[in-house]
Amino acid sequence: MRHSRCGILGDQLATKNKHVMKHEVSVEIDHPIDEVFRLANDHMPEWSVTVVEDEILNETPDGVGSTFRMVTEEKGRRMEFDGVVTTYDPPRVSAVQMTNAMLDIETQFTFEEVSGKTRVTQNATVKGKGIYKLMMFVFGLFAHKSSCKASENELNCLKRYCESQG
């Protein structure tokens, strides 16, 4: 089962702040919640189609406040982000804030046990900065749809990765 509220959240937001995109997507994975949480958080470059590097810079005992550097690549374009873990509550929720010169991104993953499977839901907020703020205003609908599709694709990759782990 797949769930997407990209359009609903985008439409609500469109009248408030045109340089911000919000979306929510989810997928059910036929794998135990503890394992899905671990694989989603600790093996991102292995399952993600966009994350090519994920380096922990400073790890805190409970995870919250840990800092990292992440490099993504999409359509040949690399972007580097500095990040901080804002929530880490295994196996239920993890959240991060990431930033670079062009974007601020807040992403939260929630994990729910559903009939022996795991539902993973991603909520993301992307804020443009500088020229990207203007670009998000001008190309908002297209950028929003593209961002939603990318998130749906990422969760489907996580599903395939987790379910292939046996």
Order of alpha helices (4+ residues) and beta strands (2+ residues): beta-alpha-beta-alpha-alpha-beta-beta-beta-beta-beta-beta-alpha-alpha
